[in-house]
Amino acid sequence: MQTSTRNKLLLKRSLAAVWHPCTQMKQHERLPLVPVARGSGCWLYDFDGKRYLDAISSWWVNLFGHCNPRINAALAAQLEDLEHVILAGFTHEPVVMLSERLSRLTGGVLGHCFYGSDGASAVEIALKMSFHYWRNTGSPGKTRFVSLAGSYHGETLGALSVTDVALFKDTYAPLLRASAQVPSPDWRLAEKGESPPDFAVRRAHALERHFERHHAETAALIVEPLVQGATGMAMYDAEYLRRARALCDRYGVHFIADEIMTGFGRSGSFFAYEQAGIAPDFLCLSKGITGGYLPLSAVLTRDTIYQAFYDDQITRGFLHSHSYTGNPLACRAALATVDIFEQDGVIEANKAKCGRINEAAREIAQHPKTGNFRNTGMIWAFEVKSADAEFSRRFFEQALARELLLRPIGNTVYFMPPYVINDEEIALLTQRTLDIIAVL
Ligand SMILES: *Cc1c(COP(=O)(O)O)cnc(C)c1O
């Protein structure tokens, strides 16, 4: 079959049979789907060989490029041994090795690891564990959760309850359990002349006032450390996390770090919370955990919390499961991903790369049509001044026409490239982004 025919046929069949995520499907009457036949490094290709630079790491999951030879090899080897086995009552090498290594990456502070299949299920697990811990330890009244304004923690009902993005939440509000939101330390909201750390301190006072009134019924605070992703890459100072940690300790509230996006080096350190010199009580991981290969999530917690479930009575245990919990293939992909971090000194190498990307993006940062240019680790974002209600869609289309996969959130354009992006690709990304800003 002719390749272009193959592209067209795929789009037609996709619209007829696939319900695509986070999409008003009718929009595809005007906006064609993008067929992808294969991937290599930072690039995606259709059947004609038309290519797109994956500058958002395919929804923030891909770390070391598409079809990475090392992860491919690890998966191929695992396929020869074991594809899957029930994790209740059984165990296997990949899940044990991954649990040990993740724990080591927290400095051993979080000693036990529970598995789910995606980010939202990790959040559900952390919320349920926190509540259940308090119940097991004689504080059954601690049933409430608090999150930051604009936070995103996933879209299943429990996770959506602590999410605060109107577009995703409002329709389902009658189905959700109420949770509290405290003001975000997002430095774009600071007063003129107020530094990000000063603003973080002021916002921490708001959290303190919330705890003063509500600590007795509050089980946990859940935060996206340093960067609130889905609300539009809101960035804030680590001082907020230090203060929040201290307040959680003072008021007897768990600290849940949702590092589903920020984990695995995305924030510049392996975990974002490290930059505050603190440790959480629960750590939710997903997205980059398998290098963007397979669905997997993990919730790490302290052994003291684990011990509160360890009992003769069955119902004091954490009776939660997903069919694919601890899938060996996914764990093996995660182990290969952690190997690459160690073997290639990725955290250090990314620091230099980050500097080069900031250099290449200088004209974007200084452009009269952009504002709030910001960077944390391997995440860049800026707002584009535009009154166009369709800005995000039009930018996306202009980007595709220039071989770029970019998906602005409202007027916020962000880069979240795979860590293997090279200098030539960086130049292409920043130059063509400037071209789009010029025409929009
Ligand atoms: C993506 C994301 C989630 C949800 O993960 P899914 O795998 O999409 O369910 C939760 N929290 C944060 C911070 C995320 O970025």
The ligand as an ORCA input file, in Angstrom:
! r2SCAN-3c Opt
* xyz 0 1
  C      -0.009     13.203     34.772
  C      -0.120     13.482     36.208
  C      -0.971     12.724     37.022
  C      -1.862     11.633     36.487
  O      -1.144     10.610     35.874
  P      -1.897      9.675     34.809
  O      -0.922      8.631     34.473
  O      -2.229     10.569     33.638
  O      -3.124      9.153     35.464
  C      -0.999     13.021     38.367
  N      -0.242     13.986     38.880
  C       0.591     14.737     38.135
  C       1.429     15.793     38.785
  C       0.660     14.529     36.763
  O       1.443     15.297     36.007
*
